[in-house]
Every structure is written in C-alpha cells, then in structure tokens.
Amino acid sequence: MKTTELVFVGIGRSVVALNRATGEQVWATRIKGYDFVNVVLDGGNIFATCCGEIFCLDPLTGQVLWHNPLKGFGTGLASIATDNAARSGPAAVLAEKQRQDQASAASTVTT
C-alpha cells in the first residue's frame, strides 16, 4: 500500500490510517495525550503532536520512529510546520484552540 492510498486521522490519543477508497482502518497507533491530535504527512513520515509532545510515525505501519517530549514547553496545543506541510496549514489547530477557548469561557460563565 502507498501513502497516497491512505488518509490519516488524529483522534482520541491515537493516529489512525484509513484506506482512502474504502474507509477501512489499516492501522492505529496510540500516542500519549488526550483528545486532540494534530497530524501532518511530510517527507514520507507522519508527524503528530499531542499534549505538547511530538511523535514521528511510519505512515505504512504506524510504528513510532521517534518521540520528543519537548520538555519545558508545556502541554498545550502544538502546531507543525515543514517545507511540504504549508498546503495543509494550521486550520485544524486553530479550530481546536477556538473550541477550547469557547469551552473555557462557557464554564467560567456557568460557575
């Protein structure tokens, strides 16, 4: 299988690869974190961030190639920028940040 035949999803502490034609799950890799996982395919690798940490995965197997906890930078949302990732942009990260800000504001109002 080729990476062009896959769709990669970051969700619920995991990165999931789906068959682009059928939607069938090809693999899933659990990474440290909570609900939001930012994912970018670039240079033949999957880069995923969650809880202020970054992981590099093999796109065909989901195997973790390396992991960096980015110690000292906190546990907030992290965006990924690479030469080829400009096409995907940070829209997903910005949308999640807005959702979290709205949820925080709503909980402040209700308490």
N, C-alpha and C positions, 0 to 999 in steps of 0.2 A: 504494500500500500504506500502511496505517496502522500506527502503533507498536503498537496493540493486537493486530495480526496477527503480531507478531514476538516472539521470545524471544532475549535477549541473553546471551552466554556469554563469560566471561573465561577464557582458557586459553592457555598456551604463548606468551607475549609478544603475544597478539592479543585483540581483541574481535571476536566473530563474531555476526552476526544470522542467526537461523533462522526460516523460515516456521513459525508456531505449528501450523498444520494438517498440514503435510507433513514438517517437519523439514529441508526443503531449505535449503541455505545461500543467503542473499540477498546478503550482503557479509561481508568480513573486513578488518579494519584491524590492521596490525602496529604495536605501540607498543613503546617502549623497555622493556627489562626481562628478566625470566627467567620462571619457570613460573607463578607465581600472579598473577592479575589480578583485582582487586576491581572490580565493576561495579554502578552504580546508574542507573536511569532516573528522572529527575526534571525537572519543568518543561519537558518537551519536548526534553531533551538527555540524552545518555549521559555519565556521569562515570566514569572508570576510573583506578584507581591501580595503580602497579607500581613497585617499586624506589624508593619514596619520592617519586615524581613523580605529578602528576595531569594528566589529559587530558580535554577536553570534546569529544564527538563528535556529529555529526548522526545521529540514530537511523535515518533513512531511507537514508542514503548511506554512513555510516561515515567521512565526511570529518572530519579533525581541525579543530575550530573554534578551539581554543586549547590551550596546553600551559604548565604551570608546573613547573619542576624542583624547586621548594621547597628551594632551596639552603640549606645549613646545618642541615637537619633529619635527615640520614642517609638510609639506603637501605632501611630496614626496611618491614614491612607498614604500610599506611596505611588507615584506615577513612574512610568518607564519611558525613556527616550533613547532611541537608537537611530542610526542612519536610515534604516528602512521603515521604522515604526511611525514616521510622520504621517503616513496615509491613514493610520487608524486613529491617531490623535488621542487627547486625554478626555474625550467626551464622557466616557463611562466613569472615570474617576470624578470628574466634575459633577455629574449627575448624582453619584453616591454621596459626595460631600454635601450637596444641596439637600438630599434626603435626610442625612444625619443631622444637619443644622435645623431643618424643619421639625424633625422629631424631638430634638433637644429643646427647641423653642416651645413646642406644644406641651412637653412635660413640665416645663417651667411655669407655663400659664395655668396648668391644671393643678399644680401643687401649691 
